[in-house]
């Protein structure tokens, strides 16, 4: 797999309104973008530190994956995302090596990225996201 860097770390929170002030007022980071991804039932807020982004994830539905995650595990680190130039190639390579895929093909994610997830059952318990910026091809 050709990964270039950690694209972001996803953090599940109950409320962006409650969480954003911690990241801004305590850690001194600046929220630069908030976006709702309706088909994923999530609202996101982004911060940048160095080359890496933090993505806060608030569920917009009790049926959303973030709501279910928080119900089971509480707030905290949800996933780690790696950048690549070709998500599909990474998915194909992972599948060939026996990794269980959540997504068999890339889909649209926040910030216009093409994304796909690898199942934590195959990744030592870490939900892994692969991201591709279609504007950087």
Contact map, one row per residue, 1 for C-alpha under 8 A:
11100000000000000000000000000000000000000000000000000000000000000000000000000000000000001100110000000000000000000000000000000000000000000
11110000000000000000000000000000000000000000000000000000000000000000000000000000000110000100000000000000000000000000000000000000000000000
11111000000000000000000000000000000000000000000000000000000000000000000000000000011110000000000000000000000000000000000000000000000000000
01111100000000000000000000000000000000000000000000000000000000000000000000000000011100000000000000000000000000000000000000000000000000000
00111110000000000000000000000000000000000000000000000000000000000000000000000000011100000000000000000000000000000000000000000000000000000
00011111100000000000000000000000000000000000000000010000000000000000000000000001111000000000000000000000000000000000000000000000000000000
00001111100000000000000000000000000000000000000000111000000000000000000000000000111000000000000000000000000000000000000000000000001000000
00000111110000000000000000000000000000000000000000011110000000000000000000000001110000000000000000000000000000000000000000000000000000000
00000111111000000000000000000000000000000000000000011110000000000000000000001111100000000000000000000000000000000000000000000000000000000
00000001111100000000000000000000000000000000000000000111100000000000000000001111100000000000000000000000000000000000000000000000000000000
00000000111110000000000000000000000000000000000000000111100000000000000000111110000000000000000000000000000000000000000000000000000000000
00000000011111000000000000000000000000000000000000000001110000000100110000111100000000000000000000000000000000000000000000000000000000000
00000000001111110010000000000000000000000000000000000001110000000000010000110000000000000000000000000000000000000000000000000000000000000
00000000000111110000000000000000000000000000000000000000011000000010010000100000000000000000000000000000000000000000000000000000000000000
00000000000011111110000000000000000000000000000000000000010000000000000000000000000000000000000000000000000000000000000000000000000000000
00000000000011111111000000000000000000000001100000000001110000000000000000000000000000000000000000000000000000000000000000000000000000000
00000000000000111111100000000000000000000000000000000000000000000000000000000000000000000000000000000000000000000000000000000000000000000
00000000000000111111110000000000000000000000000000000000000000000000000000000000000000000000000000000000000000000000000000000000000000000
00000000000010111111111000000000000000000000000000000000000000000000000000000000000000000000000000000000000000000000000000000000000000000
00000000000000011111111100000010000000000000100000000000000000000000000000000000000000000000000000000000000000000000000000000000000000000
00000000000000001111111111000000000000000000000000000000000000000000000000000000000000000000000000000000000000000000000000000000000000000
00000000000000000111111111100000000000000000000000000000000000000000000000000000000000000000000000000000000000000000000000000000000000000
00000000000000000011111111111100000000000000000000000000000000000000000000000000000000000000000000000000000000000000000000000000000000000
00000000000000000001111111111110000000000000000000000000000000000000000000000000000000000000000000000000000000000000000000000000000000000
00000000000000000000111111111000000000000000000000000000000000000000000000000000000000000000000000000000000000000000000000000000000000000
00000000000000000000111111110000000000000000000000000000000000000000000000000000000000000000000000000000000000000000000000000000000000000
00000000000000000000011111111000000000000000000000000000000000000000000000000000000000000000000000000000000000000000000000000000000000000
00000000000000000000001111111100000000000000000000000000000000000000000000000000000000000000000000000000000000000000000000000000000000000
00000000000000000000001110111110000000000000001110000000000000000000000000000000000000000000000000000000000000000000000000000000000000000
00000000000000000000001100011111000000000000001100000000000000000000000000000000000000000000000000000000000000000000000000000000000000000
00000000000000000001000100001111110000000000111100000000000000000000000000000000000000000000000000000000000000000000000000000000000000000
00000000000000000000000000000111110000000000111100000000000000000000000000000000000000000000000000000000000000000000000000000000000000000
00000000000000000000000000000011111000000000111000000000000000000000000000000000000000000000000000000000000000000000000000000000000000000
00000000000000000000000000000011111100000011110000000000000000000000000000000000000000000000000000000000000000000000000000000000000000000
00000000000000000000000000000000111110000011100000000000000000000000000000000000000000000000000000000000000001100000000000000000000000000
00000000000000000000000000000000011111001111000000000000000000000000000000000000000000000000000000000000000001000000000000000000000000000
00000000000000000000000000000000001111111111000000000000000000000000000000000000000000000000000000000000000011000000000000000000000000000
00000000000000000000000000000000000111111110000000000000000000000000000000000000000000000000000000000000000000000000000000000000000000000
00000000000000000000000000000000000011111100000000000000000000000000000000000000000000000000000000000000000000000000000000000000000000000
00000000000000000000000000000000000011111100000000000000000000011000000000000000000000000000000000000000000000000000000000000000000000000
00000000000000000000000000000000000111111110000000000000001110011000000000000000000000000000000000000000000000000000000000000000000000000
00000000000000000000000000000000000111111111000000000000111110010100000000000000000000000000000000000000000000000000000000000000000000000
00000000000000000000000000000000011111001111100000000000111100000000000000000000000000000000000000000000000000000000000000000000000000000
00000000000000010000000000000000011110000111110000000011110000000000000000000000000000000000000000000000000001000000000000000000000000000
00000000000000010001000000000011111000000011111000000011100000000000000000000000000000000000000000000000000000000000000000000000000000000
00000000000000000000000000000011110000000001111100001111000000000000000000000000000000000000000000000000000000000000000000000000000000000
00000000000000000000000000001111100000000000111110001110000000000000000000000000000000000000000000000000000000000000000000000000000000000
00000000000000000000000000001111000000000000011111111100000000000000000000000000000000000000000000000000000000000000000000000000000000000
00000000000000000000000000001000000000000000001111111100000000000000000000000000000000000000000000000000000000000000000000000000000000000
00000000000000000000000000000000000000000000000111111000000000000000000000000000000000000000000000000000000000000000000000000000000000000
00000010000000000000000000000000000000000000000111111000000000000000000000000000000000000000000000000000000000000000000000000000000000000
00000111100000000000000000000000000000000000000111111100000000000000000000000000000000000000000000000000000000000000000000000000000000000
00000011100000000000000000000000000000000000011111111110000000000000000000000000000000000000000000000000000000000000000000000000000000000
00000001111000000000000000000000000000000000011110011111000000000000000000000000000000000000000000000000000000000000000000000000000000000
00000001111000000000000000000000000000000001111000001111100000000000000000000000000000000000000000000000000000000000000000000000000000000
00000000011110010000000000000000000000000001110000000111110000000000000000000000000000000000000000000000000000000000000000000000000000000
00000000011110010000000000000000000000000111100000000011111000000100000000000000000000000000000000000000000000000000000000000000000000000
00000000000111110000000000000000000000000111000000000001111100000110000000000000000000000000000000000000000000000000000000000000000000000
00000000000001000000000000000000000000001110000000000000111111011110000000000000000000000000000000000000000000000000000000000000000000000
00000000000000000000000000000000000000001110000000000000011111010000000000000000000000000000000000000000000000000000000000000000000000000
00000000000000000000000000000000000000001100000000000000001111110010000000000000000000000000000000000000000000000000000000000000000000000
00000000000000000000000000000000000000000000000000000000001111110011000000000000000000000000000000000000000000000000000000000000000000000
00000000000000000000000000000000000000000000000000000000000011111011000000000000000000000000000000000000000000000000000000000000000000000
00000000000000000000000000000000000000011100000000000000001111111111000000000000000000000000000000000000000000000000000000000000000000000
00000000000000000000000000000000000000011000000000000000001000111111100000000000000000000000000000000000000000000000000000000000000000000
00000000000100000000000000000000000000000100000000000000111000011111110000000000000000000000000000000000000000000000000000000000000000000
00000000000001000000000000000000000000000000000000000000011011111111111000000000000000000000000000000000000000000000000000000000000000000
00000000000000000000000000000000000000000000000000000000000001111111111100000000000000000000000000000000000000000000000000000000000000000
00000000000100000000000000000000000000000000000000000000000000001111111111000100000000000000000000000000000000000000000000000000000000000
00000000000111000000000000000000000000000000000000000000000000000111111111100000000000000000000000000000000000000000000000000000000000000
00000000000000000000000000000000000000000000000000000000000000000011111111000000000000000000000000000000000000000000000000000000000000000
00000000000000000000000000000000000000000000000000000000000000000001111111000000000000000000000000000000000000000000000000000000000000000
00000000000000000000000000000000000000000000000000000000000000000000111111100000000000000000000000000000000000000000000000000000000000000
00000000000000000000000000000000000000000000000000000000000000000000111111110000000000000000000000000000000000000000000000000000000000000
00000000001111000000000000000000000000000000000000000000000000000000010011111000000000000000000000000000000000000000000000000000000000000
00000000001110000000000000000000000000000000000000000000000000000000000001111100000000000000000000000000000000000000000000000000000000000
00000000111100000000000000000000000000000000000000000000000000000000000000111110000000000000000000000000000000000000000000000000000000000
00000000111100000000000000000000000000000000000000000000000000000000100000011111000000000000000000000000000000000000000000000010000000000
00000000111000000000000000000000000000000000000000000000000000000000000000001111100000000000000000000000000000000000000000000111100000000
00000101110000000000000000000000000000000000000000000000000000000000000000000111110000000000000000000000000000000000000000000111100000000
00000111110000000000000000000000000000000000000000000000000000000000000000000011111000000000000000000000000000000000000000000001111000000
00111111000000000000000000000000000000000000000000000000000000000000000000000001111100000000000000000000000000000000000000000001111000000
00111110000000000000000000000000000000000000000000000000000000000000000000000000111110000000000000000000000000000000000000000000011100000
01111000000000000000000000000000000000000000000000000000000000000000000000000000011111100100000000000000000000000000000000000000011100000
01100000000000000000000000000000000000000000000000000000000000000000000000000000001111100000000000000000000000000000000000000000000110011
00000000000000000000000000000000000000000000000000000000000000000000000000000000000111111100000000000000000000000000000000000000000100000
00000000000000000000000000000000000000000000000000000000000000000000000000000000000111111110000000000000110000000111000000000000011100000
00000000000000000000000000000000000000000000000000000000000000000000000000000000000001111111000000000000110000000000000000000000000000000
10000000000000000000000000000000000000000000000000000000000000000000000000000000000001111111100000000000000000000000000000000000000000000
11000000000000000000000000000000000000000000000000000000000000000000000000000000000101111111110000000000000000000000000000000000010000000
00000000000000000000000000000000000000000000000000000000000000000000000000000000000000111111111000001001100000000001000000000000000000000
00000000000000000000000000000000000000000000000000000000000000000000000000000000000000011111111100000000000000000000000000000000000000000
10000000000000000000000000000000000000000000000000000000000000000000000000000000000000001111111110000000000000000000000000000000000000000
10000000000000000000000000000000000000000000000000000000000000000000000000000000000000000111111111111000000000000000000000000000000000000
00000000000000000000000000000000000000000000000000000000000000000000000000000000000000000011111111111000000000000000000000000000000000000
00000000000000000000000000000000000000000000000000000000000000000000000000000000000000000001111111100000000000000000000000000000000000000
00000000000000000000000000000000000000000000000000000000000000000000000000000000000000000000111111100000000000000000000000000000000000000
00000000000000000000000000000000000000000000000000000000000000000000000000000000000000000000011111110000000000000000000000000000000000000
00000000000000000000000000000000000000000000000000000000000000000000000000000000000000000000011111111000000000000000011001100000000000000
00000000000000000000000000000000000000000000000000000000000000000000000000000000000000000000011001111100000000000000011011000000000000000
00000000000000000000000000000000000000000000000000000000000000000000000000000000000000000010011000111111000000000000111000000000000000000
00000000000000000000000000000000000000000000000000000000000000000000000000000000000000000000000000011111000000000001111000000000000000000
00000000000000000000000000000000000000000000000000000000000000000000000000000000000000000000000000001111110000000001110000000000000000000
00000000000000000000000000000000000000000000000000000000000000000000000000000000000000000010000000001111110000000001000000000000000000000
00000000000000000000000000000000000000000000000000000000000000000000000000000000000000110010000000000011111000000001000000000000000000000
00000000000000000000000000000000000000000000000000000000000000000000000000000000000000110000000000000011111100000111000000000000000000000
00000000000000000000000000000000000000000000000000000000000000000000000000000000000000000000000000000000111110000111000000000000000000000
00000000000000000000000000000000000000000000000000000000000000000000000000000000000000000000000000000000011111011110000000000000000000000
00000000000000000000000000000000000010000000000000000000000000000000000000000000000000000000000000000000001111111110000000000000000000000
00000000000000000000000000000000001110000001000000000000000000000000000000000000000000000000000000000000000111111000000000000000000000000
00000000000000000000000000000000001000000000000000000000000000000000000000000000000000000000000000000000000011111000000000000000000000000
00000000000000000000000000000000000000000000000000000000000000000000000000000000000000000000000000000000000111111100000000000000000011000
00000000000000000000000000000000000000000000000000000000000000000000000000000000000000000000000000000000000111111110000000000000001111000
00000000000000000000000000000000000000000000000000000000000000000000000000000000000000100000000000000000011110011111000000000000001111000
00000000000000000000000000000000000000000000000000000000000000000000000000000000000000100000000000000000011110001111100000000000111100000
00000000000000000000000000000000000000000000000000000000000000000000000000000000000000100010000000000111111000000111110000000000111000000
00000000000000000000000000000000000000000000000000000000000000000000000000000000000000000000000000001110000000000011111000000011110000000
00000000000000000000000000000000000000000000000000000000000000000000000000000000000000000000000000111110000000000001111101100011110000000
00000000000000000000000000000000000000000000000000000000000000000000000000000000000000000000000000111100000000000000111111100111000000000
00000000000000000000000000000000000000000000000000000000000000000000000000000000000000000000000000000000000000000000011111111111000000000
00000000000000000000000000000000000000000000000000000000000000000000000000000000000000000000000000010000000000000000001111111000000000000
00000000000000000000000000000000000000000000000000000000000000000000000000000000000000000000000000110000000000000000011111111000000000000
00000000000000000000000000000000000000000000000000000000000000000000000000000000000000000000000000100000000000000000011111111111000000000
00000000000000000000000000000000000000000000000000000000000000000000000000000000000000000000000000000000000000000000000111111100000000000
00000000000000000000000000000000000000000000000000000000000000000000000000000000000000000000000000000000000000000000000111111110000000000
00000000000000000000000000000000000000000000000000000000000000000000000000000011000000000000000000000000000000000000001100111111000000000
00000000000000000000000000000000000000000000000000000000000000000000000000000111000000000000000000000000000000000000111100101111100000000
00000000000000000000000000000000000000000000000000000000000000000000000000000011110000000000000000000000000000000000111100100111110000000
00000000000000000000000000000000000000000000000000000000000000000000000000000011110000000000000000000000000000000011110000000011111000000
00000000000000000000000000000000000000000000000000000000000000000000000000000000111100100100000000000000000000000011110000000001111100000
00000010000000000000000000000000000000000000000000000000000000000000000000000000111100100000000000000000000000001111000000000000111110000
00000000000000000000000000000000000000000000000000000000000000000000000000000000001111100000000000000000000000001110000000000000011111000
00000000000000000000000000000000000000000000000000000000000000000000000000000000000010000000000000000000000000011100000000000000001111111
00000000000000000000000000000000000000000000000000000000000000000000000000000000000000000000000000000000000000011100000000000000000111111
00000000000000000000000000000000000000000000000000000000000000000000000000000000000000000000000000000000000000000000000000000000000011111
00000000000000000000000000000000000000000000000000000000000000000000000000000000000010000000000000000000000000000000000000000000000011111
00000000000000000000000000000000000000000000000000000000000000000000000000000000000010000000000000000000000000000000000000000000000011111
